[in-house]
Amino acid sequence: MILHLQTVPPRNGLLWVRHGLKVLRRKPIALIGLFATAMLVSAVLQLVPFLGQLVVMSALPLISLAFMLAAHQVLQSHTPTAAVFLQPLQLTKERRRAQIGLGLLYTGSTILAMLLAHLLDGGALVRGMDQLAAAKGDAKTIEAIVAEGSLMPAMALRFALLGLLSVPFWHAPALIHWGGQGVLQALFSSTLGVWRNKGAFTISALVWTGLSAGVLMVFSILGMLLGLVNLLPFILLPTMMALLTAFYCSLYFTFIDCFMFGAPKDLPETPAAPV
């Protein structure tokens, strides 16, 4: 498939969010089930020291592509299944090798980014986490550790580095899968696509952040007013899972908007009848 890099207006970032939410509304059980499956398998794998964590980290680009495929299937009036996690590895040998290589490169890059952050902050995060563990839930001690001022900047540094790292990997799995690009070409094309459309990506990030913060705030206030604070985790967990699922589905629209064709101005509330 021939892909064409496009520049879209910043307002399209809001469209990506809307489309992700609408796709979720069409197949909520199937899509959230896929997200829960990915989280469960990741949790089990991480029980294996070191190796399990490396496998999970290497699989993250494939997981993002799987939700793009799931969103595509929903738009085609199909119900996605766990098979979407394996579909990227079932094309040509060259694309399978490229996807595996991309995952390994992502893992290595993430480790290097964390090592760089450790050097830049002088180990502040490690010390802070050790202190929090030693506090054993004591509120005053935890407050003093946070107020000390080195923990939050250390965390912010890691988020910033991971954010920069996500740019070349954002579209790379899809560019390999649909565009047949090699690893290096996909990384370059992804970086160019995100940079050209940085306004739309900024709007999208702000909206997703606002939605998440708003949900947390509303449920927390309602929980306190209704005396249901103890039930909040059981309410927030599925709600945040739904939001994260919608976010992953929206990745499909960021891709088709930047590289294939403009995302539709609106999605019909109900899918078209299958032909």
C-alpha positions in Angstrom: 0.0 0.0 0.0 1.3 3.4 -1.0 1.2 5.9 1.9 1.2 9.7 1.5 2.4 11.9 4.4 -0.2 14.6 5.0 -0.4 17.7 7.2 -3.7 18.1 9.1 -5.1 21.0 11.0 -4.7 21.0 14.8 -8.5 20.6 15.3 -8.1 17.0 13.9 -6.6 16.1 17.3 -10.1 16.4 18.8 -11.5 14.3 16.0 -9.1 11.5 16.8 -10.4 11.5 20.4 -14.0 11.5 19.3 -13.4 8.7 16.8 -11.7 6.6 19.4 -14.6 7.0 21.8 -17.2 6.2 19.1 -15.3 3.0 18.0 -15.4 1.9 21.7 -19.1 2.5 21.9 -19.7 0.2 18.9 -17.9 -2.8 20.4 -17.2 -2.0 24.1 -17.1 -5.5 25.5 -14.9 -6.9 22.7 -12.4 -3.9 22.8 -12.2 -3.6 26.6 -11.8 -7.4 26.7 -8.8 -7.1 24.4 -7.3 -4.5 26.7 -7.9 -6.6 29.7 -6.3 -9.6 27.9 -3.2 -7.6 27.1 -2.9 -6.4 30.7 -3.4 -9.9 32.1 -0.8 -11.5 29.9 1.6 -8.7 30.6 1.1 -9.1 34.4 1.7 -12.9 34.1 4.8 -12.4 32.0 6.3 -9.9 34.4 6.2 -12.6 37.1 9.3 -14.0 35.3 12.2 -11.9 36.5 13.9 -9.6 34.0 13.1 -11.8 30.9 9.3 -11.3 31.3 9.7 -7.6 31.6 11.8 -7.5 28.4 9.2 -9.5 26.5 6.4 -7.2 27.7 8.4 -4.1 26.7 9.2 -5.5 23.3 5.6 -6.3 22.7 4.3 -2.7 23.3 4.6 -1.6 19.6 2.7 -4.7 18.5 0.0 -4.0 21.1 -0.6 -0.5 19.8 -0.8 -1.9 16.2 -3.2 -4.6 17.4 -5.7 -1.9 18.6 -5.3 -0.1 15.3 -6.3 -3.4 13.6 -9.2 -3.8 16.0 -10.5 -0.3 15.3 -10.2 -1.0 11.6 -12.2 -4.2 12.0 -14.9 -2.4 14.0 -15.3 0.1 11.2 -15.8 -2.9 8.9 -18.6 -4.1 11.1 -16.6 -7.0 12.4 -16.0 -8.0 16.1 -12.3 -8.0 16.8 -10.8 -11.0 18.7 -7.5 -11.7 20.4 -6.2 -12.8 16.9 -5.4 -9.1 16.3 -2.3 -9.5 18.5 -0.9 -12.1 16.2 -1.9 -10.7 12.8 1.1 -8.4 12.5 3.4 -11.4 12.6 1.4 -13.4 10.0 2.3 -11.4 7.0 5.5 -11.7 5.1 8.7 -12.9 6.7 10.3 -9.5 6.1 7.5 -7.7 7.9 7.5 -10.1 10.8 11.3 -9.6 11.2 10.8 -5.9 11.0 8.1 -5.9 13.7 10.3 -8.1 16.0 13.3 -5.9 15.4 11.2 -2.8 16.1 10.1 -4.2 19.4 13.7 -5.1 20.4 14.8 -1.6 19.4 12.1 -0.1 21.5 13.2 -2.1 24.5 16.8 -1.1 24.1 15.9 2.5 23.6 13.7 2.6 26.7 16.4 1.1 28.8 18.9 3.6 27.5 16.5 6.4 28.2 16.0 5.2 31.8 19.8 5.0 32.3 20.2 8.5 31.0 17.5 9.8 33.4 19.3 8.0 36.3 22.5 9.8 35.4 20.9 13.2 35.0 19.0 13.1 38.3 21.8 11.4 40.2 19.6 8.5 41.3 16.9 10.7 42.9 14.1 8.5 41.8 15.6 5.3 43.1 16.3 7.0 46.5 12.8 8.4 46.6 11.2 5.1 45.9 13.3 3.4 48.5 12.2 6.0 51.0 8.6 5.6 50.1 8.9 1.9 50.6 10.5 2.4 54.0 7.7 4.8 55.0 5.3 1.8 55.0 2.2 4.0 54.3 2.9 6.7 57.0 1.2 9.8 55.6 3.5 12.3 57.3 6.6 10.6 56.1 5.3 10.3 52.5 4.3 13.9 52.5 7.8 14.9 53.7 9.5 12.8 51.0 7.3 14.4 48.3 7.9 17.9 49.7 11.6 17.4 49.6 11.4 18.2 45.9 13.6 15.7 44.1 11.1 12.9 43.5 8.6 14.7 41.2 11.2 16.3 38.9 12.9 12.8 38.6 9.5 11.3 37.5 8.8 14.2 35.2 12.2 13.7 33.5 11.4 10.1 32.8 8.0 11.0 31.4 9.6 13.6 29.1 12.2 11.1 27.8 9.6 8.5 27.2 7.4 11.0 25.4 10.3 11.9 23.1 11.0 8.2 22.5 7.3 7.6 21.6 7.6 10.0 18.6 9.6 7.7 16.2 7.7 4.6 17.4 4.2 6.1 17.2 3.3 5.1 13.7 6.3 2.8 13.0 4.4 -0.5 13.6 1.6 0.6 11.3 4.0 1.8 8.6 5.7 -1.6 8.6 2.3 -3.5 8.6 0.4 -1.5 6.0 3.3 0.3 4.2 5.8 -2.4 4.1 8.5 -0.1 5.3 11.8 -1.2 7.0 12.5 -0.4 10.6 14.7 2.7 10.0 12.4 4.1 7.3 9.3 3.5 9.5 11.0 5.3 12.4 11.9 8.3 10.2 8.5 8.5 8.6 6.8 8.3 12.0 9.0 11.1 13.4 8.2 13.2 10.3 4.5 12.5 10.6 4.3 13.5 14.2 6.4 16.6 13.7 4.3 17.8 10.8 1.1 17.3 12.8 2.4 18.3 16.2 -0.5 20.7 16.6 -3.1 18.0 16.2 -1.1 15.6 18.5 -0.9 18.4 21.1 -4.6 18.9 21.1 -5.2 15.2 21.3 -2.9 14.8 24.2 -4.5 17.7 26.1 -8.0 16.3 25.5 -7.1 12.8 26.7 -5.3 14.2 29.7 -8.3 16.4 30.5 -10.8 13.6 30.1 -8.7 11.3 32.5 -8.3 14.1 35.1 -12.0 15.0 34.8 -13.1 11.4 35.3 -10.9 11.0 38.4 -12.1 14.3 39.8 -15.8 13.7 39.3 -15.8 10.2 40.7 -13.6 11.2 43.7 -16.0 14.1 44.5 -19.1 11.9 44.1 -17.4 9.2 46.2 -16.8 11.6 49.1 -20.3 13.1 48.9 -22.0 9.8 48.8 -19.7 8.1 51.3 -18.6 5.5 48.8 -14.8 6.2 49.0 -14.1 2.5 49.6 -15.8 1.6 46.4 -13.9 4.1 44.2 -11.2 1.7 43.1 -13.9 -0.7 41.8 -15.6 2.1 39.9 -12.5 3.9 38.6 -10.7 0.8 37.3 -13.2 -0.2 34.6 -13.7 3.4 33.7 -10.0 4.1 33.2 -9.7 0.8 31.3 -12.4 2.0 29.0 -10.7 5.4 28.4 -7.3 3.7 27.8 -9.0 1.3 25.3 -10.5 4.3 23.5 -7.1 6.0 23.4 -5.5 2.9 21.8 -8.3 2.7 19.3 -7.8 6.4 18.4 -4.2 5.5 17.3 -5.7 4.1 14.1 -7.2 7.5 13.2 -3.9 9.3 13.9 -2.3 7.0 11.4 -4.8 7.2 8.6 -5.0 10.9 9.0 -1.3 11.5 8.8 -0.4 8.9 6.2 -3.3 7.5 4.2 -6.3 9.7 3.9 -8.2 12.2 6.0 -10.2 10.6 8.8 -13.9 11.1 8.2 -15.4 14.3 9.6 -17.7 12.2 11.6 -18.5 8.6 12.2 -22.1 7.3 12.1 -23.5 6.4 15.4 -24.2 2.8 14.2 -22.1 0.8 11.8 -23.2 0.2 8.3 -24.8 -3.2 7.7 -22.4 -5.8 6.5 -22.4 -6.5 2.8 
